[in-house]
Amino acid sequence: MARRNMSLMELSERIGITPANLSILKTGKGKAIRFSTLEALCHELHCQPADILEYSEDE
């Protein structure tokens, strides 16, 4: 988002999810993401899923 000079509000409007849900994803507190949301994020941010997702073991 920073590289694209895009606010959380602008991105949420572009991909069609609430700013609160996008904030949850941004802070890493989300437990799941729909493929359609992931696709929309990648489309708007011009990136690949691996650029925004990270796998970590549950503790």
mmCIF file as Biopython writes it, N, C-alpha, C and O atoms, coordinates in Angstrom:
data_model
#
loop_
_atom_site.group_PDB
_atom_site.id
_atom_site.type_symbol
_atom_site.label_atom_id
_atom_site.label_alt_id
_atom_site.label_comp_id
_atom_site.label_asym_id
_atom_site.label_entity_id
_atom_site.label_seq_id
_atom_site.pdbx_PDB_ins_code
_atom_site.Cartn_x
_atom_site.Cartn_y
_atom_site.Cartn_z
_atom_site.occupancy
_atom_site.B_iso_or_equiv
_atom_site.auth_seq_id
_atom_site.auth_asym_id
_atom_site.pdbx_PDB_model_num
ATOM 1   N N  . MET A ? 1  ? 0.820   -1.180  0.000  1.0 0.0 1  A 1 
ATOM 2   C CA . MET A ? 1  ? 0.000   0.000   0.000  1.0 0.0 1  A 1 
ATOM 3   C C  . MET A ? 1  ? 0.870   1.252   0.000  1.0 0.0 1  A 1 
ATOM 4   O O  . MET A ? 1  ? 0.578   2.221   -0.700 1.0 0.0 1  A 1 
ATOM 5   N N  . ALA A ? 2  ? 1.931   1.224   0.783  1.0 0.0 2  A 1 
ATOM 6   C CA . ALA A ? 2  ? 2.805   2.394   0.873  1.0 0.0 2  A 1 
ATOM 7   C C  . ALA A ? 2  ? 3.462   2.687   -0.473 1.0 0.0 2  A 1 
ATOM 8   O O  . ALA A ? 2  ? 3.546   3.843   -0.890 1.0 0.0 2  A 1 
ATOM 9   N N  . ARG A ? 3  ? 3.926   1.641   -1.150 1.0 0.0 3  A 1 
ATOM 10  C CA . ARG A ? 3  ? 4.560   1.844   -2.458 1.0 0.0 3  A 1 
ATOM 11  C C  . ARG A ? 3  ? 3.597   2.411   -3.485 1.0 0.0 3  A 1 
ATOM 12  O O  . ARG A ? 3  ? 4.013   3.073   -4.436 1.0 0.0 3  A 1 
ATOM 13  N N  . ARG A ? 4  ? 2.318   2.155   -3.297 1.0 0.0 4  A 1 
ATOM 14  C CA . ARG A ? 4  ? 1.287   2.635   -4.231 1.0 0.0 4  A 1 
ATOM 15  C C  . ARG A ? 4  ? 0.632   3.931   -3.753 1.0 0.0 4  A 1 
ATOM 16  O O  . ARG A ? 4  ? -0.280  4.447   -4.399 1.0 0.0 4  A 1 
ATOM 17  N N  . ASN A ? 5  ? 1.107   4.457   -2.608 1.0 0.0 5  A 1 
ATOM 18  C CA . ASN A ? 5  ? 0.513   5.655   -2.017 1.0 0.0 5  A 1 
ATOM 19  C C  . ASN A ? 5  ? -1.000  5.516   -1.896 1.0 0.0 5  A 1 
ATOM 20  O O  . ASN A ? 5  ? -1.756  6.412   -2.273 1.0 0.0 5  A 1 
ATOM 21  N N  . MET A ? 6  ? -1.425  4.371   -1.360 1.0 0.0 6  A 1 
ATOM 22  C CA . MET A ? 6  ? -2.838  4.058   -1.243 1.0 0.0 6  A 1 
ATOM 23  C C  . MET A ? 6  ? -3.193  3.898   0.235  1.0 0.0 6  A 1 
ATOM 24  O O  . MET A ? 6  ? -2.499  3.212   0.986  1.0 0.0 6  A 1 
ATOM 25  N N  . SER A ? 7  ? -4.276  4.538   0.628  1.0 0.0 7  A 1 
ATOM 26  C CA . SER A ? 7  ? -4.726  4.432   2.015  1.0 0.0 7  A 1 
ATOM 27  C C  . SER A ? 7  ? -5.516  3.142   2.201  1.0 0.0 7  A 1 
ATOM 28  O O  . SER A ? 7  ? -5.974  2.525   1.240  1.0 0.0 7  A 1 
ATOM 29  N N  . LEU A ? 8  ? -5.659  2.759   3.450  1.0 0.0 8  A 1 
ATOM 30  C CA . LEU A ? 8  ? -6.453  1.584   3.796  1.0 0.0 8  A 1 
ATOM 31  C C  . LEU A ? 8  ? -7.891  1.760   3.307  1.0 0.0 8  A 1 
ATOM 32  O O  . LEU A ? 8  ? -8.491  0.819   2.788  1.0 0.0 8  A 1 
ATOM 33  N N  . MET A ? 9  ? -8.435  2.949   3.472  1.0 0.0 9  A 1 
ATOM 34  C CA . MET A ? 9  ? -9.805  3.240   3.048  1.0 0.0 9  A 1 
ATOM 35  C C  . MET A ? 9  ? -9.941  3.112   1.531  1.0 0.0 9  A 1 
ATOM 36  O O  . MET A ? 9  ? -10.902 2.515   1.045  1.0 0.0 9  A 1 
ATOM 37  N N  . GLU A ? 10 ? -9.005  3.657   0.796  1.0 0.0 10 A 1 
ATOM 38  C CA . GLU A ? 10 ? -9.060  3.580   -0.665 1.0 0.0 10 A 1 
ATOM 39  C C  . GLU A ? 10 ? -8.972  2.132   -1.141 1.0 0.0 10 A 1 
ATOM 40  O O  . GLU A ? 10 ? -9.732  1.718   -2.017 1.0 0.0 10 A 1 
ATOM 41  N N  . LEU A ? 11 ? -8.053  1.366   -0.572 1.0 0.0 11 A 1 
ATOM 42  C CA . LEU A ? 11 ? -7.910  -0.029  -0.963 1.0 0.0 11 A 1 
ATOM 43  C C  . LEU A ? 11 ? -9.158  -0.824  -0.614 1.0 0.0 11 A 1 
ATOM 44  O O  . LEU A ? 11 ? -9.612  -1.646  -1.409 1.0 0.0 11 A 1 
ATOM 45  N N  . SER A ? 12 ? -9.713  -0.590  0.559  1.0 0.0 12 A 1 
ATOM 46  C CA . SER A ? 12 ? -10.923 -1.326  0.945  1.0 0.0 12 A 1 
ATOM 47  C C  . SER A ? 12 ? -12.075 -1.038  -0.010 1.0 0.0 12 A 1 
ATOM 48  O O  . SER A ? 12 ? -12.839 -1.943  -0.347 1.0 0.0 12 A 1 
ATOM 49  N N  . GLU A ? 13 ? -12.206 0.203   -0.447 1.0 0.0 13 A 1 
ATOM 50  C CA . GLU A ? 13 ? -13.247 0.552   -1.413 1.0 0.0 13 A 1 
ATOM 51  C C  . GLU A ? 13 ? -13.002 -0.138  -2.751 1.0 0.0 13 A 1 
ATOM 52  O O  . GLU A ? 13 ? -13.939 -0.631  -3.379 1.0 0.0 13 A 1 
ATOM 53  N N  . ARG A ? 14 ? -11.753 -0.175  -3.184 1.0 0.0 14 A 1 
ATOM 54  C CA . ARG A ? 14 ? -11.416 -0.776  -4.479 1.0 0.0 14 A 1 
ATOM 55  C C  . ARG A ? 14 ? -11.663 -2.279  -4.512 1.0 0.0 14 A 1 
ATOM 56  O O  . ARG A ? 14 ? -12.062 -2.818  -5.544 1.0 0.0 14 A 1 
ATOM 57  N N  . ILE A ? 15 ? -11.427 -2.964  -3.382 1.0 0.0 15 A 1 
ATOM 58  C CA . ILE A ? 15 ? -11.583 -4.423  -3.399 1.0 0.0 15 A 1 
ATOM 59  C C  . ILE A ? 15 ? -12.906 -4.890  -2.815 1.0 0.0 15 A 1 
ATOM 60  O O  . ILE A ? 15 ? -13.233 -6.074  -2.887 1.0 0.0 15 A 1 
ATOM 61  N N  . GLY A ? 16 ? -13.673 -3.963  -2.232 1.0 0.0 16 A 1 
ATOM 62  C CA . GLY A ? 16 ? -15.010 -4.307  -1.778 1.0 0.0 16 A 1 
ATOM 63  C C  . GLY A ? 16 ? -15.096 -5.018  -0.438 1.0 0.0 16 A 1 
ATOM 64  O O  . GLY A ? 16 ? -15.970 -5.862  -0.239 1.0 0.0 16 A 1 
ATOM 65  N N  . ILE A ? 17 ? -14.194 -4.687  0.488  1.0 0.0 17 A 1 
ATOM 66  C CA . ILE A ? 17 ? -14.331 -5.196  1.860  1.0 0.0 17 A 1 
ATOM 67  C C  . ILE A ? 17 ? -14.275 -4.010  2.808  1.0 0.0 17 A 1 
ATOM 68  O O  . ILE A ? 17 ? -13.830 -2.926  2.432  1.0 0.0 17 A 1 
ATOM 69  N N  . THR A ? 18 ? -14.723 -4.216  4.025  1.0 0.0 18 A 1 
ATOM 70  C CA . THR A ? 18 ? -14.763 -3.111  4.980  1.0 0.0 18 A 1 
ATOM 71  C C  . THR A ? 18 ? -13.342 -2.736  5.423  1.0 0.0 18 A 1 
ATOM 72  O O  . THR A ? 18 ? -12.447 -3.582  5.439  1.0 0.0 18 A 1 
ATOM 73  N N  . PRO A ? 19 ? -13.147 -1.480  5.777  1.0 0.0 19 A 1 
ATOM 74  C CA . PRO A ? 19 ? -11.836 -1.073  6.312  1.0 0.0 19 A 1 
ATOM 75  C C  . PRO A ? 19 ? -11.445 -1.880  7.547  1.0 0.0 19 A 1 
ATOM 76  O O  . PRO A ? 19 ? -10.265 -2.166  7.752  1.0 0.0 19 A 1 
ATOM 77  N N  . ALA A ? 20 ? -12.424 -2.247  8.367  1.0 0.0 20 A 1 
ATOM 78  C CA . ALA A ? 20 ? -12.124 -3.034  9.573  1.0 0.0 20 A 1 
ATOM 79  C C  . ALA A ? 20 ? -11.573 -4.408  9.199  1.0 0.0 20 A 1 
ATOM 80  O O  . ALA A ? 20 ? -10.597 -4.864  9.795  1.0 0.0 20 A 1 
ATOM 81  N N  . ASN A ? 21 ? -12.188 -5.075  8.216  1.0 0.0 21 A 1 
ATOM 82  C CA . ASN A ? 21 ? -11.698 -6.391  7.797  1.0 0.0 21 A 1 
ATOM 83  C C  . ASN A ? 21 ? -10.332 -6.286  7.130  1.0 0.0 21 A 1 
ATOM 84  O O  . ASN A ? 21 ? -9.483  -7.156  7.324  1.0 0.0 21 A 1 
ATOM 85  N N  . LEU A ? 22 ? -10.112 -5.244  6.357  1.0 0.0 22 A 1 
ATOM 86  C CA . LEU A ? 22 ? -8.808  -5.054  5.735  1.0 0.0 22 A 1 
ATOM 87  C C  . LEU A ? 22 ? -7.749  -4.784  6.801  1.0 0.0 22 A 1 
ATOM 88  O O  . LEU A ? 22 ? -6.616  -5.252  6.683  1.0 0.0 22 A 1 
ATOM 89  N N  . SER A ? 23 ? -8.105  -4.045  7.821  1.0 0.0 23 A 1 
ATOM 90  C CA . SER A ? 23 ? -7.174  -3.771  8.915  1.0 0.0 23 A 1 
ATOM 91  C C  . SER A ? 23 ? -6.775  -5.054  9.630  1.0 0.0 23 A 1 
ATOM 92  O O  . SER A ? 23 ? -5.613  -5.228  9.997  1.0 0.0 23 A 1 
ATOM 93  N N  . ILE A ? 24 ? -7.734  -5.949  9.826  1.0 0.0 24 A 1 
ATOM 94  C CA . ILE A ? 24 ? -7.447  -7.244  10.450 1.0 0.0 24 A 1 
ATOM 95  C C  . ILE A ? 24 ? -6.441  -8.026  9.610  1.0 0.0 24 A 1 
ATOM 96  O O  . ILE A ? 24 ? -5.513  -8.629  10.149 1.0 0.0 24 A 1 
ATOM 97  N N  . LEU A ? 25 ? -6.624  -8.013  8.304  1.0 0.0 25 A 1 
ATOM 98  C CA . LEU A ? 25 ? -5.673  -8.697  7.425  1.0 0.0 25 A 1 
ATOM 99  C C  . LEU A ? 25 ? -4.312  -8.020  7.474  1.0 0.0 25 A 1 
ATOM 100 O O  . LEU A ? 25 ? -3.282  -8.692  7.529  1.0 0.0 25 A 1 
ATOM 101 N N  . LYS A ? 26 ? -4.304  -6.699  7.456  1.0 0.0 26 A 1 
ATOM 102 C CA . LYS A ? 26 ? -3.052  -5.941  7.440  1.0 0.0 26 A 1 
ATOM 103 C C  . LYS A ? 26 ? -2.223  -6.172  8.700  1.0 0.0 26 A 1 
ATOM 104 O O  . LYS A ? 26 ? -0.995  -6.238  8.636  1.0 0.0 26 A 1 
ATOM 105 N N  . THR A ? 27 ? -2.889  -6.295  9.839  1.0 0.0 27 A 1 
ATOM 106 C CA . THR A ? 27 ? -2.163  -6.470  11.095 1.0 0.0 27 A 1 
ATOM 107 C C  . THR A ? 27 ? -1.791  -7.923  11.372 1.0 0.0 27 A 1 
ATOM 108 O O  . THR A ? 27 ? -1.126  -8.218  12.365 1.0 0.0 27 A 1 
ATOM 109 N N  . GLY A ? 28 ? -2.219  -8.831  10.495 1.0 0.0 28 A 1 
ATOM 110 C CA . GLY A ? 28 ? -1.865  -10.237 10.660 1.0 0.0 28 A 1 
ATOM 111 C C  . GLY A ? 28 ? -2.746  -10.981 11.647 1.0 0.0 28 A 1 
ATOM 112 O O  . GLY A ? 28 ? -2.410  -12.086 12.070 1.0 0.0 28 A 1 
ATOM 113 N N  . LYS A ? 29 ? -3.870  -10.385 12.016 1.0 0.0 29 A 1 
ATOM 114 C CA . LYS A ? 29 ? -4.755  -11.020 12.993 1.0 0.0 29 A 1 
ATOM 115 C C  . LYS A ? 29 ? -5.833  -11.881 12.346 1.0 0.0 29 A 1 
ATOM 116 O O  . LYS A ? 29 ? -6.590  -12.557 13.043 1.0 0.0 29 A 1 
ATOM 117 N N  . GLY A ? 30 ? -5.905  -11.861 11.031 1.0 0.0 30 A 1 
ATOM 118 C CA . GLY A ? 30 ? -6.905  -12.659 10.334 1.0 0.0 30 A 1 
ATOM 119 C C  . GLY A ? 30 ? -6.573  -14.139 10.383 1.0 0.0 30 A 1 
ATOM 120 O O  . GLY A ? 30 ? -5.403  -14.520 10.356 1.0 0.0 30 A 1 
ATOM 121 N N  . LYS A ? 31 ? -7.591  -14.967 10.453 1.0 0.0 31 A 1 
ATOM 122 C CA . LYS A ? 31 ? -7.411  -16.414 10.492 1.0 0.0 31 A 1 
ATOM 123 C C  . LYS A ? 31 ? -7.605  -17.050 9.113  1.0 0.0 31 A 1 
ATOM 124 O O  . LYS A ? 31 ? -7.155  -18.170 8.872  1.0 0.0 31 A 1 
ATOM 125 N N  . ALA A ? 32 ? -8.275  -16.331 8.215  1.0 0.0 32 A 1 
ATOM 126 C CA . ALA A ? 32 ? -8.561  -16.871 6.885  1.0 0.0 32 A 1 
ATOM 127 C C  . ALA A ? 32 ? -8.768  -15.719 5.912  1.0 0.0 32 A 1 
ATOM 128 O O  . ALA A ? 32 ? -9.036  -14.587 6.316  1.0 0.0 32 A 1 
ATOM 129 N N  . ILE A ? 33 ? -8.638  -16.023 4.631  1.0 0.0 33 A 1 
ATOM 130 C CA . ILE A ? 33 ? -8.894  -15.042 3.587  1.0 0.0 33 A 1 
ATOM 131 C C  . ILE A ? 33 ? -9.525  -15.760 2.406  1.0 0.0 33 A 1 
ATOM 132 O O  . ILE A ? 33 ? -9.086  -16.846 2.027  1.0 0.0 33 A 1 
ATOM 133 N N  . ARG A ? 34 ? -10.531 -15.170 1.837  1.0 0.0 34 A 1 
ATOM 134 C CA . ARG A ? 34 ? -11.160 -15.751 0.647  1.0 0.0 34 A 1 
ATOM 135 C C  . ARG A ? 34 ? -10.236 -15.568 -0.543 1.0 0.0 34 A 1 
ATOM 136 O O  . ARG A ? 34 ? -9.517  -14.575 -0.645 1.0 0.0 34 A 1 
ATOM 137 N N  . PHE A ? 35 ? -10.268 -16.546 -1.440 1.0 0.0 35 A 1 
ATOM 138 C CA . PHE A ? 35 ? -9.450  -16.438 -2.644 1.0 0.0 35 A 1 
ATOM 139 C C  . PHE A ? 35 ? -9.846  -15.213 -3.461 1.0 0.0 35 A 1 
ATOM 140 O O  . PHE A ? 35 ? -8.989  -14.576 -4.072 1.0 0.0 35 A 1 
ATOM 141 N N  . SER A ? 36 ? -11.125 -14.879 -3.477 1.0 0.0 36 A 1 
ATOM 142 C CA . SER A ? 36 ? -11.571 -13.701 -4.234 1.0 0.0 36 A 1 
ATOM 143 C C  . SER A ? 36 ? -10.986 -12.418 -3.636 1.0 0.0 36 A 1 
ATOM 144 O O  . SER A ? 36 ? -10.650 -11.489 -4.370 1.0 0.0 36 A 1 
ATOM 145 N N  . THR A ? 37 ? -10.864 -12.366 -2.310 1.0 0.0 37 A 1 
ATOM 146 C CA . THR A ? 37 ? -10.256 -11.199 -1.659 1.0 0.0 37 A 1 
ATOM 147 C C  . THR A ? 37 ? -8.768  -11.153 -1.946 1.0 0.0 37 A 1 
ATOM 148 O O  . THR A ? 37 ? -8.222  -10.087 -2.229 1.0 0.0 37 A 1 
ATOM 149 N N  . LEU A ? 38 ? -8.110  -12.293 -1.877 1.0 0.0 38 A 1 
ATOM 150 C CA . LEU A ? 38 ? -6.685  -12.366 -2.190 1.0 0.0 38 A 1 
ATOM 151 C C  . LEU A ? 38 ? -6.430  -11.950 -3.633 1.0 0.0 38 A 1 
ATOM 152 O O  . LEU A ? 38 ? -5.480  -11.219 -3.913 1.0 0.0 38 A 1 
ATOM 153 N N  . GLU A ? 39 ? -7.267  -12.409 -4.536 1.0 0.0 39 A 1 
ATOM 154 C CA . GLU A ? 39 ? -7.135  -12.040 -5.951 1.0 0.0 39 A 1 
ATOM 155 C C  . GLU A ? 39 ? -7.313  -10.534 -6.129 1.0 0.0 39 A 1 
ATOM 156 O O  . GLU A ? 39 ? -6.549  -9.902  -6.858 1.0 0.0 39 A 1 
ATOM 157 N N  . ALA A ? 40 ? -8.314  -9.960  -5.471 1.0 0.0 40 A 1 
ATOM 158 C CA . ALA A ? 40 ? -8.557  -8.523  -5.584 1.0 0.0 40 A 1 
ATOM 159 C C  . ALA A ? 40 ? -7.395  -7.715  -5.017 1.0 0.0 40 A 1 
ATOM 160 O O  . ALA A ? 40 ? -6.994  -6.708  -5.601 1.0 0.0 40 A 1 
ATOM 161 N N  . LEU A ? 41 ? -6.850  -8.151  -3.880 1.0 0.0 41 A 1 
ATOM 162 C CA . LEU A ? 41 ? -5.689  -7.483  -3.295 1.0 0.0 41 A 1 
ATOM 163 C C  . LEU A ? 41 ? -4.502  -7.510  -4.250 1.0 0.0 41 A 1 
ATOM 164 O O  . LEU A ? 41 ? -3.863  -6.484  -4.483 1.0 0.0 41 A 1 
ATOM 165 N N  . CYS A ? 42 ? -4.212  -8.672  -4.797 1.0 0.0 42 A 1 
ATOM 166 C CA . CYS A ? 42 ? -3.078  -8.805  -5.712 1.0 0.0 42 A 1 
ATOM 167 C C  . CYS A ? 42 ? -3.283  -7.963  -6.970 1.0 0.0 42 A 1 
ATOM 168 O O  . CYS A ? 42 ? -2.340  -7.368  -7.491 1.0 0.0 42 A 1 
ATOM 169 N N  . HIS A ? 43 ? -4.506  -7.922  -7.445 1.0 0.0 43 A 1 
ATOM 170 C CA . HIS A ? 43 ? -4.811  -7.123  -8.639 1.0 0.0 43 A 1 
ATOM 171 C C  . HIS A ? 43 ? -4.565  -5.641  -8.365 1.0 0.0 43 A 1 
ATOM 172 O O  . HIS A ? 43 ? -3.897  -4.966  -9.148 1.0 0.0 43 A 1 
ATOM 173 N N  . GLU A ? 44 ? -5.100  -5.140  -7.262 1.0 0.0 44 A 1 
ATOM 174 C CA . GLU A ? 44 ? -4.978  -3.713  -6.948 1.0 0.0 44 A 1 
ATOM 175 C C  . GLU A ? 44 ? -3.562  -3.313  -6.567 1.0 0.0 44 A 1 
ATOM 176 O O  . GLU A ? 44 ? -3.127  -2.202  -6.871 1.0 0.0 44 A 1 
ATOM 177 N N  . LEU A ? 45 ? -2.838  -4.210  -5.903 1.0 0.0 45 A 1 
ATOM 178 C CA . LEU A ? 45 ? -1.481  -3.887  -5.452 1.0 0.0 45 A 1 
ATOM 179 C C  . LEU A ? 45 ? -0.403  -4.334  -6.438 1.0 0.0 45 A 1 
ATOM 180 O O  . LEU A ? 45 ? 0.787   -4.108  -6.218 1.0 0.0 45 A 1 
ATOM 181 N N  . HIS A ? 46 ? -0.838  -4.973  -7.531 1.0 0.0 46 A 1 
ATOM 182 C CA . HIS A ? 46 ? 0.104   -5.449  -8.561 1.0 0.0 46 A 1 
ATOM 183 C C  . HIS A ? 46 ? 1.205   -6.302  -7.934 1.0 0.0 46 A 1 
ATOM 184 O O  . HIS A ? 46 ? 2.395   -6.018  -8.070 1.0 0.0 46 A 1 
ATOM 185 N N  . CYS A ? 47 ? 0.768   -7.359  -7.242 1.0 0.0 47 A 1 
ATOM 186 C CA . CYS A ? 47 ? 1.714   -8.236  -6.559 1.0 0.0 47 A 1 
ATOM 187 C C  . CYS A ? 47 ? 1.253   -9.684  -6.681 1.0 0.0 47 A 1 
ATOM 188 O O  . CYS A ? 47 ? 0.223   -9.968  -7.292 1.0 0.0 47 A 1 
ATOM 189 N N  . GLN A ? 48 ? 2.013   -10.579 -6.103 1.0 0.0 48 A 1 
ATOM 190 C CA . GLN A ? 48 ? 1.698   -11.998 -6.051 1.0 0.0 48 A 1 
ATOM 191 C C  . GLN A ? 48 ? 1.299   -12.354 -4.622 1.0 0.0 48 A 1 
ATOM 192 O O  . GLN A ? 48 ? 1.684   -11.651 -3.688 1.0 0.0 48 A 1 
ATOM 193 N N  . PRO A ? 49 ? 0.529   -13.443 -4.429 1.0 0.0 49 A 1 
ATOM 194 C CA . PRO A ? 49 ? 0.137   -13.831 -3.072 1.0 0.0 49 A 1 
ATOM 195 C C  . PRO A ? 49 ? 1.307   -13.949 -2.104 1.0 0.0 49 A 1 
ATOM 196 O O  . PRO A ? 49 ? 1.185   -13.564 -0.941 1.0 0.0 49 A 1 
ATOM 197 N N  . ALA A ? 50 ? 2.421   -14.467 -2.559 1.0 0.0 50 A 1 
ATOM 198 C CA . ALA A ? 50 ? 3.585   -14.628 -1.676 1.0 0.0 50 A 1 
ATOM 199 C C  . ALA A ? 50 ? 4.145   -13.287 -1.199 1.0 0.0 50 A 1 
ATOM 200 O O  . ALA A ? 50 ? 4.872   -13.237 -0.207 1.0 0.0 50 A 1 
ATOM 201 N N  . ASP A ? 51 ? 3.812   -12.214 -1.891 1.0 0.0 51 A 1 
ATOM 202 C CA . ASP A ? 51 ? 4.265   -10.884 -1.476 1.0 0.0 51 A 1 
ATOM 203 C C  . ASP A ? 51 ? 3.521   -10.387 -0.245 1.0 0.0 51 A 1 
ATOM 204 O O  . ASP A ? 51 ? 4.011   -9.511  0.468  1.0 0.0 51 A 1 
ATOM 205 N N  . ILE A ? 52 ? 2.329   -10.948 0.010  1.0 0.0 52 A 1 
ATOM 206 C CA . ILE A ? 52 ? 1.524   -10.448 1.125  1.0 0.0 52 A 1 
ATOM 207 C C  . ILE A ? 52 ? 1.175   -11.511 2.156  1.0 0.0 52 A 1 
ATOM 208 O O  . ILE A ? 52 ? 0.630   -11.186 3.211  1.0 0.0 52 A 1 
ATOM 209 N N  . LEU A ? 53 ? 1.478   -12.777 1.871  1.0 0.0 53 A 1 
ATOM 210 C CA . LEU A ? 53 ? 1.183   -13.858 2.805  1.0 0.0 53 A 1 
ATOM 211 C C  . LEU A ? 53 ? 2.475   -14.441 3.358  1.0 0.0 53 A 1 
ATOM 212 O O  . LEU A ? 53 ? 3.499   -14.481 2.676  1.0 0.0 53 A 1 
ATOM 213 N N  . GLU A ? 54 ? 2.411   -14.886 4.593  1.0 0.0 54 A 1 
ATOM 214 C CA . GLU A ? 54 ? 3.548   -15.548 5.213  1.0 0.0 54 A 1 
ATOM 215 C C  . GLU A ? 54 ? 3.037   -16.718 6.054  1.0 0.0 54 A 1 
ATOM 216 O O  . GLU A ? 54 ? 2.074   -16.576 6.807  1.0 0.0 54 A 1 
ATOM 217 N N  . TYR A ? 55 ? 3.680   -17.859 5.920  1.0 0.0 55 A 1 
ATOM 218 C CA . TYR A ? 55 ? 3.298   -19.029 6.696  1.0 0.0 55 A 1 
ATOM 219 C C  . TYR A ? 55 ? 4.085   -19.050 7.999  1.0 0.0 55 A 1 
ATOM 220 O O  . TYR A ? 55 ? 5.293   -18.811 8.012  1.0 0.0 55 A 1 
ATOM 221 N N  . SER A ? 56 ? 3.391   -19.339 9.091  1.0 0.0 56 A 1 
ATOM 222 C CA . SER A ? 56 ? 4.084   -19.537 10.366 1.0 0.0 56 A 1 
ATOM 223 C C  . SER A ? 56 ? 3.401   -20.663 11.121 1.0 0.0 56 A 1 
ATOM 224 O O  . SER A ? 56 ? 2.182   -20.820 11.040 1.0 0.0 56 A 1 
ATOM 225 N N  . GLU A ? 57 ? 4.175   -21.444 11.851 1.0 0.0 57 A 1 
ATOM 226 C CA . GLU A ? 57 ? 3.647   -22.551 12.638 1.0 0.0 57 A 1 
ATOM 227 C C  . GLU A ? 57 ? 2.786   -22.019 13.768 1.0 0.0 57 A 1 
ATOM 228 O O  . GLU A ? 57 ? 3.113   -21.001 14.378 1.0 0.0 57 A 1 
ATOM 229 N N  . ASP A ? 58 ? 1.676   -22.713 14.050 1.0 0.0 58 A 1 
ATOM 230 C CA . ASP A ? 58 ? 0.865   -22.369 15.218 1.0 0.0 58 A 1 
ATOM 231 C C  . ASP A ? 58 ? 1.625   -22.767 16.467 1.0 0.0 58 A 1 
ATOM 232 O O  . ASP A ? 58 ? 2.266   -23.817 16.511 1.0 0.0 58 A 1 
ATOM 233 N N  . GLU A ? 59 ? 1.548   -21.930 17.466 1.0 0.0 59 A 1 
ATOM 234 C CA . GLU A ? 59 ? 2.261   -22.224 18.708 1.0 0.0 59 A 1 
ATOM 235 C C  . GLU A ? 59 ? 1.345   -22.794 19.741 1.0 0.0 59 A 1 
ATOM 236 O O  . GLU A ? 59 ? 1.781   -23.100 20.851 1.0 0.0 59 A 1 
#
